[in-house]
Amino acid sequence: MAPVHARVTVGGGHHPCYFVEVVEGTLTAGGNTASTPGERLRVPARQPLLLELGPCVVEIE
């Protein structure tokens, strides 16, 4: 199994969101999938972030 790494930051000003950046591997967040290193997904922070990293699922509240 390939390693999966992501970097998550919070921002968005008046519309808070999570920015999930691919470091290595394939990840799914907010119903979108990304696999290119440096690619970023923007996920609204209205609810906990559900992040799928390979076979692992992480929930960030």
mmCIF file as Biopython writes it, N, C-alpha, C and O atoms, coordinates in Angstrom:
data_model
#
loop_
_atom_site.group_PDB
_atom_site.id
_atom_site.type_symbol
_atom_site.label_atom_id
_atom_site.label_alt_id
_atom_site.label_comp_id
_atom_site.label_asym_id
_atom_site.label_entity_id
_atom_site.label_seq_id
_atom_site.pdbx_PDB_ins_code
_atom_site.Cartn_x
_atom_site.Cartn_y
_atom_site.Cartn_z
_atom_site.occupancy
_atom_site.B_iso_or_equiv
_atom_site.auth_seq_id
_atom_site.auth_asym_id
_atom_site.pdbx_PDB_model_num
ATOM 1   N N  . MET A ? 1  ? 0.843   -1.163 0.000  1.0 0.0 1  A 1 
ATOM 2   C CA . MET A ? 1  ? 0.000   0.000  0.000  1.0 0.0 1  A 1 
ATOM 3   C C  . MET A ? 1  ? 0.895   1.235  0.000  1.0 0.0 1  A 1 
ATOM 4   O O  . MET A ? 1  ? 1.859   1.301  0.764  1.0 0.0 1  A 1 
ATOM 5   N N  . ALA A ? 2  ? 0.586   2.213  -0.848 1.0 0.0 2  A 1 
ATOM 6   C CA . ALA A ? 2  ? 1.366   3.445  -0.935 1.0 0.0 2  A 1 
ATOM 7   C C  . ALA A ? 2  ? 1.041   4.358  0.238  1.0 0.0 2  A 1 
ATOM 8   O O  . ALA A ? 2  ? -0.096  4.384  0.709  1.0 0.0 2  A 1 
ATOM 9   N N  . PRO A ? 3  ? 2.026   5.105  0.709  1.0 0.0 3  A 1 
ATOM 10  C CA . PRO A ? 3  ? 1.757   6.050  1.797  1.0 0.0 3  A 1 
ATOM 11  C C  . PRO A ? 3  ? 0.877   7.193  1.305  1.0 0.0 3  A 1 
ATOM 12  O O  . PRO A ? 3  ? 0.921   7.557  0.130  1.0 0.0 3  A 1 
ATOM 13  N N  . VAL A ? 4  ? 0.086   7.753  2.200  1.0 0.0 4  A 1 
ATOM 14  C CA . VAL A ? 4  ? -0.781  8.879  1.882  1.0 0.0 4  A 1 
ATOM 15  C C  . VAL A ? 4  ? -0.505  9.976  2.898  1.0 0.0 4  A 1 
ATOM 16  O O  . VAL A ? 4  ? -0.532  9.735  4.105  1.0 0.0 4  A 1 
ATOM 17  N N  . HIS A ? 5  ? -0.243  11.172 2.408  1.0 0.0 5  A 1 
ATOM 18  C CA . HIS A ? 5  ? 0.015   12.303 3.288  1.0 0.0 5  A 1 
ATOM 19  C C  . HIS A ? 5  ? -0.770  13.501 2.780  1.0 0.0 5  A 1 
ATOM 20  O O  . HIS A ? 5  ? -0.861  13.725 1.573  1.0 0.0 5  A 1 
ATOM 21  N N  . ALA A ? 6  ? -1.342  14.278 3.712  1.0 0.0 6  A 1 
ATOM 22  C CA . ALA A ? 6  ? -2.077  15.480 3.350  1.0 0.0 6  A 1 
ATOM 23  C C  . ALA A ? 6  ? -1.764  16.574 4.349  1.0 0.0 6  A 1 
ATOM 24  O O  . ALA A ? 6  ? -1.392  16.304 5.491  1.0 0.0 6  A 1 
ATOM 25  N N  . ARG A ? 7  ? -1.917  17.809 3.907  1.0 0.0 7  A 1 
ATOM 26  C CA . ARG A ? 7  ? -1.736  18.969 4.775  1.0 0.0 7  A 1 
ATOM 27  C C  . ARG A ? 7  ? -3.084  19.685 4.814  1.0 0.0 7  A 1 
ATOM 28  O O  . ARG A ? 7  ? -3.642  20.007 3.765  1.0 0.0 7  A 1 
ATOM 29  N N  . VAL A ? 8  ? -3.614  19.939 6.016  1.0 0.0 8  A 1 
ATOM 30  C CA . VAL A ? 8  ? -4.910  20.595 6.168  1.0 0.0 8  A 1 
ATOM 31  C C  . VAL A ? 8  ? -4.709  21.939 6.850  1.0 0.0 8  A 1 
ATOM 32  O O  . VAL A ? 8  ? -4.084  22.018 7.907  1.0 0.0 8  A 1 
ATOM 33  N N  . THR A ? 9  ? -5.240  22.995 6.244  1.0 0.0 9  A 1 
ATOM 34  C CA . THR A ? 9  ? -5.233  24.312 6.865  1.0 0.0 9  A 1 
ATOM 35  C C  . THR A ? 9  ? -6.656  24.839 6.879  1.0 0.0 9  A 1 
ATOM 36  O O  . THR A ? 9  ? -7.502  24.380 6.111  1.0 0.0 9  A 1 
ATOM 37  N N  . VAL A ? 10 ? -6.921  25.802 7.752  1.0 0.0 10 A 1 
ATOM 38  C CA . VAL A ? 10 ? -8.247  26.394 7.879  1.0 0.0 10 A 1 
ATOM 39  C C  . VAL A ? 10 ? -8.150  27.848 7.446  1.0 0.0 10 A 1 
ATOM 40  O O  . VAL A ? 10 ? -7.187  28.537 7.782  1.0 0.0 10 A 1 
ATOM 41  N N  . GLY A ? 11 ? -9.132  28.311 6.712  1.0 0.0 11 A 1 
ATOM 42  C CA . GLY A ? 11 ? -9.139  29.700 6.260  1.0 0.0 11 A 1 
ATOM 43  C C  . GLY A ? 11 ? -10.479 30.041 5.660  1.0 0.0 11 A 1 
ATOM 44  O O  . GLY A ? 11 ? -11.493 29.430 5.998  1.0 0.0 11 A 1 
ATOM 45  N N  . GLY A ? 12 ? -10.490 31.010 4.772  1.0 0.0 12 A 1 
ATOM 46  C CA . GLY A ? 12 ? -11.722 31.354 4.079  1.0 0.0 12 A 1 
ATOM 47  C C  . GLY A ? 12 ? -12.388 32.631 4.545  1.0 0.0 12 A 1 
ATOM 48  O O  . GLY A ? 12 ? -13.364 33.059 3.928  1.0 0.0 12 A 1 
ATOM 49  N N  . GLY A ? 13 ? -11.904 33.264 5.612  1.0 0.0 13 A 1 
ATOM 50  C CA . GLY A ? 13 ? -12.481 34.524 6.068  1.0 0.0 13 A 1 
ATOM 51  C C  . GLY A ? 13 ? -13.928 34.387 6.498  1.0 0.0 13 A 1 
ATOM 52  O O  . GLY A ? 13 ? -14.232 33.666 7.448  1.0 0.0 13 A 1 
ATOM 53  N N  . HIS A ? 14 ? -14.834 35.086 5.794  1.0 0.0 14 A 1 
ATOM 54  C CA . HIS A ? 14 ? -16.265 35.081 6.155  1.0 0.0 14 A 1 
ATOM 55  C C  . HIS A ? 14 ? -16.932 33.745 5.865  1.0 0.0 14 A 1 
ATOM 56  O O  . HIS A ? 14 ? -18.001 33.454 6.403  1.0 0.0 14 A 1 
ATOM 57  N N  . HIS A ? 15 ? -16.310 32.931 5.018  1.0 0.0 15 A 1 
ATOM 58  C CA . HIS A ? 15 ? -16.849 31.615 4.668  1.0 0.0 15 A 1 
ATOM 59  C C  . HIS A ? 15 ? -15.795 30.575 5.049  1.0 0.0 15 A 1 
ATOM 60  O O  . HIS A ? 15 ? -15.047 30.111 4.188  1.0 0.0 15 A 1 
ATOM 61  N N  . PRO A ? 16 ? -15.728 30.203 6.333  1.0 0.0 16 A 1 
ATOM 62  C CA . PRO A ? 16 ? -14.682 29.279 6.799  1.0 0.0 16 A 1 
ATOM 63  C C  . PRO A ? 16 ? -14.673 27.980 6.003  1.0 0.0 16 A 1 
ATOM 64  O O  . PRO A ? 16 ? -15.718 27.426 5.662  1.0 0.0 16 A 1 
ATOM 65  N N  . CYS A ? 17 ? -13.462 27.512 5.719  1.0 0.0 17 A 1 
ATOM 66  C CA . CYS A ? 17 ? -13.324 26.264 4.983  1.0 0.0 17 A 1 
ATOM 67  C C  . CYS A ? 17 ? -11.991 25.607 5.347  1.0 0.0 17 A 1 
ATOM 68  O O  . CYS A ? 17 ? -11.104 26.218 5.942  1.0 0.0 17 A 1 
ATOM 69  N N  . TYR A ? 18 ? -11.896 24.346 4.965  1.0 0.0 18 A 1 
ATOM 70  C CA . TYR A ? 18 ? -10.659 23.587 5.104  1.0 0.0 18 A 1 
ATOM 71  C C  . TYR A ? 18 ? -9.995  23.552 3.732  1.0 0.0 18 A 1 
ATOM 72  O O  . TYR A ? 18 ? -10.667 23.341 2.722  1.0 0.0 18 A 1 
ATOM 73  N N  . PHE A ? 19 ? -8.699  23.755 3.690  1.0 0.0 19 A 1 
ATOM 74  C CA . PHE A ? 19 ? -7.928  23.566 2.471  1.0 0.0 19 A 1 
ATOM 75  C C  . PHE A ? 19 ? -7.113  22.303 2.679  1.0 0.0 19 A 1 
ATOM 76  O O  . PHE A ? 19 ? -6.257  22.251 3.562  1.0 0.0 19 A 1 
ATOM 77  N N  . VAL A ? 20 ? -7.372  21.292 1.878  1.0 0.0 20 A 1 
ATOM 78  C CA . VAL A ? 20 ? -6.698  20.005 2.010  1.0 0.0 20 A 1 
ATOM 79  C C  . VAL A ? 20 ? -5.752  19.856 0.821  1.0 0.0 20 A 1 
ATOM 80  O O  . VAL A ? 20 ? -6.192  19.827 -0.329 1.0 0.0 20 A 1 
ATOM 81  N N  . GLU A ? 21 ? -4.464  19.764 1.099  1.0 0.0 21 A 1 
ATOM 82  C CA . GLU A ? 21 ? -3.453  19.677 0.045  1.0 0.0 21 A 1 
ATOM 83  C C  . GLU A ? 21 ? -2.836  18.286 0.009  1.0 0.0 21 A 1 
ATOM 84  O O  . GLU A ? 21 ? -2.455  17.735 1.042  1.0 0.0 21 A 1 
ATOM 85  N N  . VAL A ? 22 ? -2.743  17.729 -1.184 1.0 0.0 22 A 1 
ATOM 86  C CA . VAL A ? 22 ? -2.120  16.422 -1.372 1.0 0.0 22 A 1 
ATOM 87  C C  . VAL A ? 22 ? -0.606  16.581 -1.236 1.0 0.0 22 A 1 
ATOM 88  O O  . VAL A ? 22 ? -0.006  17.427 -1.901 1.0 0.0 22 A 1 
ATOM 89  N N  . VAL A ? 23 ? 0.002   15.780 -0.388 1.0 0.0 23 A 1 
ATOM 90  C CA . VAL A ? 23 ? 1.451   15.722 -0.301 1.0 0.0 23 A 1 
ATOM 91  C C  . VAL A ? 23 ? 1.926   14.473 -1.037 1.0 0.0 23 A 1 
ATOM 92  O O  . VAL A ? 23 ? 2.893   14.516 -1.798 1.0 0.0 23 A 1 
ATOM 93  N N  . GLU A ? 24 ? 1.228   13.355 -0.796 1.0 0.0 24 A 1 
ATOM 94  C CA . GLU A ? 24 ? 1.575   12.088 -1.449 1.0 0.0 24 A 1 
ATOM 95  C C  . GLU A ? 24 ? 0.371   11.165 -1.398 1.0 0.0 24 A 1 
ATOM 96  O O  . GLU A ? 24 ? -0.324  11.116 -0.383 1.0 0.0 24 A 1 
ATOM 97  N N  . GLY A ? 25 ? 0.113   10.440 -2.462 1.0 0.0 25 A 1 
ATOM 98  C CA . GLY A ? 25 ? -0.971  9.462  -2.497 1.0 0.0 25 A 1 
ATOM 99  C C  . GLY A ? 25 ? -2.273  10.069 -2.997 1.0 0.0 25 A 1 
ATOM 100 O O  . GLY A ? 25 ? -2.285  11.155 -3.576 1.0 0.0 25 A 1 
ATOM 101 N N  . THR A ? 26 ? -3.373  9.348  -2.764 1.0 0.0 26 A 1 
ATOM 102 C CA . THR A ? 26 ? -4.703  9.775  -3.181 1.0 0.0 26 A 1 
ATOM 103 C C  . THR A ? 26 ? -5.560  9.993  -1.956 1.0 0.0 26 A 1 
ATOM 104 O O  . THR A ? 26 ? -5.564  9.168  -1.043 1.0 0.0 26 A 1 
ATOM 105 N N  . LEU A ? 27 ? -6.300  11.113 -1.926 1.0 0.0 27 A 1 
ATOM 106 C CA . LEU A ? 27 ? -7.167  11.393 -0.783 1.0 0.0 27 A 1 
ATOM 107 C C  . LEU A ? 27 ? -8.519  11.858 -1.278 1.0 0.0 27 A 1 
ATOM 108 O O  . LEU A ? 27 ? -8.656  12.340 -2.402 1.0 0.0 27 A 1 
ATOM 109 N N  . THR A ? 28 ? -9.519  11.705 -0.418 1.0 0.0 28 A 1 
ATOM 110 C CA . THR A ? 28 ? -10.871 12.150 -0.707 1.0 0.0 28 A 1 
ATOM 111 C C  . THR A ? 28 ? -11.334 13.032 0.442  1.0 0.0 28 A 1 
ATOM 112 O O  . THR A ? 28 ? -11.203 12.660 1.608  1.0 0.0 28 A 1 
ATOM 113 N N  . ALA A ? 29 ? -11.877 14.203 0.111  1.0 0.0 29 A 1 
ATOM 114 C CA . ALA A ? 29 ? -12.398 15.130 1.114  1.0 0.0 29 A 1 
ATOM 115 C C  . ALA A ? 29 ? -13.559 15.892 0.500  1.0 0.0 29 A 1 
ATOM 116 O O  . ALA A ? 29 ? -13.466 16.369 -0.631 1.0 0.0 29 A 1 
ATOM 117 N N  . GLY A ? 30 ? -14.644 16.005 1.237  1.0 0.0 30 A 1 
ATOM 118 C CA . GLY A ? 30 ? -15.794 16.749 0.740  1.0 0.0 30 A 1 
ATOM 119 C C  . GLY A ? 30 ? -16.389 16.175 -0.524 1.0 0.0 30 A 1 
ATOM 120 O O  . GLY A ? 30 ? -16.987 16.909 -1.311 1.0 0.0 30 A 1 
ATOM 121 N N  . GLY A ? 31 ? -16.240 14.884 -0.738 1.0 0.0 31 A 1 
ATOM 122 C CA . GLY A ? 31 ? -16.793 14.242 -1.924 1.0 0.0 31 A 1 
ATOM 123 C C  . GLY A ? 31 ? -15.923 14.359 -3.168 1.0 0.0 31 A 1 
ATOM 124 O O  . GLY A ? 31 ? -16.303 13.872 -4.233 1.0 0.0 31 A 1 
ATOM 125 N N  . ASN A ? 32 ? -14.763 14.998 -3.051 1.0 0.0 32 A 1 
ATOM 126 C CA . ASN A ? 32 ? -13.840 15.147 -4.184 1.0 0.0 32 A 1 
ATOM 127 C C  . ASN A ? 32 ? -12.574 14.348 -3.922 1.0 0.0 32 A 1 
ATOM 128 O O  . ASN A ? 32 ? -12.172 14.169 -2.772 1.0 0.0 32 A 1 
ATOM 129 N N  . THR A ? 33 ? -11.947 13.868 -4.988 1.0 0.0 33 A 1 
ATOM 130 C CA . THR A ? 33 ? -10.724 13.081 -4.874 1.0 0.0 33 A 1 
ATOM 131 C C  . THR A ? 33 ? -9.582  13.816 -5.568 1.0 0.0 33 A 1 
ATOM 132 O O  . THR A ? 33 ? -9.764  14.422 -6.624 1.0 0.0 33 A 1 
ATOM 133 N N  . ALA A ? 34 ? -8.400  13.749 -4.954 1.0 0.0 34 A 1 
ATOM 134 C CA . ALA A ? 34 ? -7.214  14.388 -5.527 1.0 0.0 34 A 1 
ATOM 135 C C  . ALA A ? 34 ? -6.021  13.459 -5.343 1.0 0.0 34 A 1 
ATOM 136 O O  . ALA A ? 34 ? -5.941  12.726 -4.357 1.0 0.0 34 A 1 
ATOM 137 N N  . SER A ? 35 ? -5.088  13.495 -6.307 1.0 0.0 35 A 1 
ATOM 138 C CA . SER A ? 35 ? -3.918  12.631 -6.198 1.0 0.0 35 A 1 
ATOM 139 C C  . SER A ? 35 ? -2.635  13.280 -6.700 1.0 0.0 35 A 1 
ATOM 140 O O  . SER A ? 35 ? -1.571  12.666 -6.625 1.0 0.0 35 A 1 
ATOM 141 N N  . THR A ? 36 ? -2.711  14.493 -7.204 1.0 0.0 36 A 1 
ATOM 142 C CA . THR A ? 36 ? -1.524  15.184 -7.709 1.0 0.0 36 A 1 
ATOM 143 C C  . THR A ? 36 ? -0.879  15.970 -6.578 1.0 0.0 36 A 1 
ATOM 144 O O  . THR A ? 36 ? -1.543  16.814 -5.976 1.0 0.0 36 A 1 
ATOM 145 N N  . PRO A ? 37 ? 0.396   15.723 -6.267 1.0 0.0 37 A 1 
ATOM 146 C CA . PRO A ? 37 ? 1.052   16.489 -5.208 1.0 0.0 37 A 1 
ATOM 147 C C  . PRO A ? 37 ? 0.904   17.995 -5.445 1.0 0.0 37 A 1 
ATOM 148 O O  . PRO A ? 37 ? 1.160   18.489 -6.544 1.0 0.0 37 A 1 
ATOM 149 N N  . GLY A ? 38 ? 0.490   18.712 -4.405 1.0 0.0 38 A 1 
ATOM 150 C CA . GLY A ? 38 ? 0.261   20.146 -4.493 1.0 0.0 38 A 1 
ATOM 151 C C  . GLY A ? 38 ? -1.176  20.524 -4.811 1.0 0.0 38 A 1 
ATOM 152 O O  . GLY A ? 38 ? -1.564  21.679 -4.639 1.0 0.0 38 A 1 
ATOM 153 N N  . GLU A ? 39 ? -1.974  19.557 -5.277 1.0 0.0 39 A 1 
ATOM 154 C CA . GLU A ? 39 ? -3.380  19.822 -5.583 1.0 0.0 39 A 1 
ATOM 155 C C  . GLU A ? 39 ? -4.122  20.106 -4.282 1.0 0.0 39 A 1 
ATOM 156 O O  . GLU A ? 39 ? -3.883  19.449 -3.268 1.0 0.0 39 A 1 
ATOM 157 N N  . ARG A ? 40 ? -5.031  21.095 -4.314 1.0 0.0 40 A 1 
ATOM 158 C CA . ARG A ? 40 ? -5.765  21.479 -3.111 1.0 0.0 40 A 1 
ATOM 159 C C  . ARG A ? 40 ? -7.260  21.321 -3.311 1.0 0.0 40 A 1 
ATOM 160 O O  . ARG A ? 40 ? -7.802  21.656 -4.365 1.0 0.0 40 A 1 
ATOM 161 N N  . LEU A ? 41 ? -7.914  20.806 -2.286 1.0 0.0 41 A 1 
ATOM 162 C CA . LEU A ? 41 ? -9.369  20.714 -2.269 1.0 0.0 41 A 1 
ATOM 163 C C  . LEU A ? 41 ? -9.873  21.722 -1.248 1.0 0.0 41 A 1 
ATOM 164 O O  . LEU A ? 41 ? -9.300  21.850 -0.166 1.0 0.0 41 A 1 
ATOM 165 N N  . ARG A ? 42 ? -10.936 22.435 -1.581 1.0 0.0 42 A 1 
ATOM 166 C CA . ARG A ? 42 ? -11.546 23.394 -0.652 1.0 0.0 42 A 1 
ATOM 167 C C  . ARG A ? 42 ? -12.856 22.791 -0.180 1.0 0.0 42 A 1 
ATOM 168 O O  . ARG A ? 42 ? -13.733 22.474 -0.983 1.0 0.0 42 A 1 
ATOM 169 N N  . VAL A ? 43 ? -12.981 22.633 1.153  1.0 0.0 43 A 1 
ATOM 170 C CA . VAL A ? 43 ? -14.160 21.999 1.734  1.0 0.0 43 A 1 
ATOM 171 C C  . VAL A ? 43 ? -14.771 22.952 2.759  1.0 0.0 43 A 1 
ATOM 172 O O  . VAL A ? 43 ? -14.075 23.358 3.689  1.0 0.0 43 A 1 
ATOM 173 N N  . PRO A ? 44 ? -16.055 23.327 2.624  1.0 0.0 44 A 1 
ATOM 174 C CA . PRO A ? 44 ? -16.685 24.216 3.596  1.0 0.0 44 A 1 
ATOM 175 C C  . PRO A ? 44 ? -16.582 23.646 5.017  1.0 0.0 44 A 1 
ATOM 176 O O  . PRO A ? 44 ? -16.666 22.435 5.219  1.0 0.0 44 A 1 
ATOM 177 N N  . ALA A ? 45 ? -16.398 24.539 5.994  1.0 0.0 45 A 1 
ATOM 178 C CA . ALA A ? 45 ? -16.228 24.110 7.391  1.0 0.0 45 A 1 
ATOM 179 C C  . ALA A ? 45 ? -17.531 24.182 8.171  1.0 0.0 45 A 1 
ATOM 180 O O  . ALA A ? 45 ? -17.506 24.355 9.389  1.0 0.0 45 A 1 
ATOM 181 N N  . ARG A ? 46 ? -18.657 24.055 7.505  1.0 0.0 46 A 1 
ATOM 182 C CA . ARG A ? 46 ? -19.957 24.075 8.184  1.0 0.0 46 A 1 
ATOM 183 C C  . ARG A ? 46 ? -20.176 22.823 9.027  1.0 0.0 46 A 1 
ATOM 184 O O  . ARG A ? 46 ? -21.020 22.814 9.923  1.0 0.0 46 A 1 
ATOM 185 N N  . GLN A ? 47 ? -19.433 21.790 8.746  1.0 0.0 47 A 1 
ATOM 186 C CA . GLN A ? 47 ? -19.561 20.526 9.467  1.0 0.0 47 A 1 
ATOM 187 C C  . GLN A ? 47 ? -18.176 19.914 9.606  1.0 0.0 47 A 1 
ATOM 188 O O  . GLN A ? 47 ? -17.232 20.394 8.979  1.0 0.0 47 A 1 
ATOM 189 N N  . PRO A ? 48 ? -18.028 18.858 10.416 1.0 0.0 48 A 1 
ATOM 190 C CA . PRO A ? 48 ? -16.707 18.235 10.549 1.0 0.0 48 A 1 
ATOM 191 C C  . PRO A ? 48 ? -16.167 17.778 9.190  1.0 0.0 48 A 1 
ATOM 192 O O  . PRO A ? 48 ? -16.928 17.404 8.298  1.0 0.0 48 A 1 
ATOM 193 N N  . LEU A ? 49 ? -14.854 17.817 9.056  1.0 0.0 49 A 1 
ATOM 194 C CA . LEU A ? 49 ? -14.193 17.387 7.827  1.0 0.0 49 A 1 
ATOM 195 C C  . LEU A ? 49 ? -14.005 15.876 7.861  1.0 0.0 49 A 1 
ATOM 196 O O  . LEU A ? 49 ? -13.396 15.351 8.792  1.0 0.0 49 A 1 
ATOM 197 N N  . LEU A ? 50 ? -14.514 15.181 6.871  1.0 0.0 50 A 1 
ATOM 198 C CA . LEU A ? 50 ? -14.325 13.739 6.729  1.0 0.0 50 A 1 
ATOM 199 C C  . LEU A ? 50 ? -13.281 13.549 5.644  1.0 0.0 50 A 1 
ATOM 200 O O  . LEU A ? 50 ? -13.520 13.869 4.479  1.0 0.0 50 A 1 
ATOM 201 N N  . LEU A ? 51 ? -12.127 13.029 6.027  1.0 0.0 51 A 1 
ATOM 202 C CA . LEU A ? 51 ? -10.979 12.925 5.133  1.0 0.0 51 A 1 
ATOM 203 C C  . LEU A ? 51 ? -10.605 11.461 4.993  1.0 0.0 51 A 1 
ATOM 204 O O  . LEU A ? 51 ? -10.317 10.792 5.985  1.0 0.0 51 A 1 
ATOM 205 N N  . GLU A ? 52 ? -10.609 10.956 3.751  1.0 0.0 52 A 1 
ATOM 206 C CA . GLU A ? 52 ? -10.240 9.567  3.485  1.0 0.0 52 A 1 
ATOM 207 C C  . GLU A ? 52 ? -8.825  9.540  2.927  1.0 0.0 52 A 1 
ATOM 208 O O  . GLU A ? 52 ? -8.554  10.095 1.863  1.0 0.0 52 A 1 
ATOM 209 N N  . LEU A ? 53 ? -7.932  8.891  3.654  1.0 0.0 53 A 1 
ATOM 210 C CA . LEU A ? 53 ? -6.531  8.766  3.261  1.0 0.0 53 A 1 
ATOM 211 C C  . LEU A ? 53 ? -6.245  7.300  3.057  1.0 0.0 53 A 1 
ATOM 212 O O  . LEU A ? 53 ? -5.928  6.587  4.008  1.0 0.0 53 A 1 
ATOM 213 N N  . GLY A ? 54 ? -6.355  6.839  1.815  1.0 0.0 54 A 1 
ATOM 214 C CA . GLY A ? 54 ? -6.188  5.413  1.556  1.0 0.0 54 A 1 
ATOM 215 C C  . GLY A ? 54 ? -7.248  4.637  2.327  1.0 0.0 54 A 1 
ATOM 216 O O  . GLY A ? 54 ? -8.435  4.939  2.209  1.0 0.0 54 A 1 
ATOM 217 N N  . PRO A ? 55 ? -6.839  3.634  3.122  1.0 0.0 55 A 1 
ATOM 218 C CA . PRO A ? 55 ? -7.800  2.832  3.866  1.0 0.0 55 A 1 
ATOM 219 C C  . PRO A ? 55 ? -8.244  3.479  5.179  1.0 0.0 55 A 1 
ATOM 220 O O  . PRO A ? 55 ? -9.086  2.917  5.880  1.0 0.0 55 A 1 
ATOM 221 N N  . CYS A ? 56 ? -7.701  4.644  5.527  1.0 0.0 56 A 1 
ATOM 222 C CA . CYS A ? 56 ? -8.019  5.309  6.800  1.0 0.0 56 A 1 
ATOM 223 C C  . CYS A ? 56 ? -9.004  6.447  6.574  1.0 0.0 56 A 1 
ATOM 224 O O  . CYS A ? 56 ? -8.960  7.131  5.551  1.0 0.0 56 A 1 
ATOM 225 N N  . VAL A ? 57 ? -9.892  6.639  7.544  1.0 0.0 57 A 1 
ATOM 226 C CA . VAL A ? 57 ? -10.830 7.745  7.515  1.0 0.0 57 A 1 
ATOM 227 C C  . VAL A ? 57 ? -10.593 8.579  8.763  1.0 0.0 57 A 1 
ATOM 228 O O  . VAL A ? 57 ? -10.568 8.048  9.873  1.0 0.0 57 A 1 
ATOM 229 N N  . VAL A ? 58 ? -10.417 9.900  8.584  1.0 0.0 58 A 1 
ATOM 230 C CA . VAL A ? 58 ? -10.162 10.806 9.692  1.0 0.0 58 A 1 
ATOM 231 C C  . VAL A ? 58 ? -11.269 11.851 9.722  1.0 0.0 58 A 1 
ATOM 232 O O  . VAL A ? 58 ? -11.611 12.422 8.687  1.0 0.0 58 A 1 
ATOM 233 N N  . GLU A ? 59 ? -11.833 12.106 10.907 1.0 0.0 59 A 1 
ATOM 234 C CA . GLU A ? 59 ? -12.839 13.144 11.044 1.0 0.0 59 A 1 
ATOM 235 C C  . GLU A ? 59 ? -12.248 14.253 11.896 1.0 0.0 59 A 1 
ATOM 236 O O  . GLU A ? 59 ? -11.767 14.006 13.002 1.0 0.0 59 A 1 
ATOM 237 N N  . ILE A ? 60 ? -12.285 15.478 11.379 1.0 0.0 60 A 1 
ATOM 238 C CA . ILE A ? 60 ? -11.756 16.637 12.086 1.0 0.0 60 A 1 
ATOM 239 C C  . ILE A ? 60 ? -12.922 17.560 12.404 1.0 0.0 60 A 1 
ATOM 240 O O  . ILE A ? 60 ? -13.630 18.009 11.503 1.0 0.0 60 A 1 
ATOM 241 N N  . GLU A ? 61 ? -13.121 17.842 13.685 1.0 0.0 61 A 1 
ATOM 242 C CA . GLU A ? 61 ? -14.234 18.716 14.083 1.0 0.0 61 A 1 
ATOM 243 C C  . GLU A ? 61 ? -13.748 20.112 14.330 1.0 0.0 61 A 1 
ATOM 244 O O  . GLU A ? 61 ? -14.540 20.990 14.674 1.0 0.0 61 A 1 
#
